[in-house]
Amino acid sequence: MLFALITIATFITMEGVTWCTHKYIMHGFGWFLHEDHHQPGYPHVFEKNDAFFVVFATPSILLFYFGIRPELNILFFIGLGILCYGLAYFLVHDVLIHQRFSWFKRTNNWYLKGLRKAHKIHHKHLGKPDGECFGMLFVPFKYFKEYKK
């Protein structure tokens, strides 16, 4: 039970980590990697922005490694929470919002529509400054109002 709570708490914490990383690193000194992601109609399958997947995967991999040595310990479950958040991020950001894959194109779910709208608001700013809506799974309620029935 404790390990499940640690995994869930890590997953929830990752939204804050992602928000801060997005606002202060991706829209800060890491803009050179994130900039192509804000250009409409970027023609490549991969973006420089995809390097951030490696950045986020590295701590998870290390936590898995040290979380099984010398025996299964708390670090493994923190790594699992990061991995679960990474999978959710991939499904929401790359599949649902940016539709880099042809899955979930016709969703009618109010929550998913609200997430998509918030991210579109984020992308209306093509430059580094003046960003808004840096979160991924928890965004302001105003983006859900028109879809909630």
Number of C-alpha atoms within 10 A of each C-alpha: 5 9 15 13 13 19 23 19 15 21 22 16 14 19 19 15 14 21 18 15 17 21 18 14 15 21 21 14 11 15 17 13 17 22 17 18 18 16 14 10 8 11 9 8 6 12 14 13 17 12 12 16 12 10 10 16 15 13 15 23 16 13 20 21 15 16 20 14 11 8 9 13 15 18 21 24 25 25 26 24 24 27 22 18 23 19 12 16 18 14 18 19 18 13 17 22 20 15 14 13 11 9 11 14 12 8 11 10 10 16 18 18 19 23 24 20 17 24 21 14 14 17 17 14 14 15 13 16 10 10 16 14 19 23 21 19 19 16 16 13 11 10 19 19 12 10 14 11 6
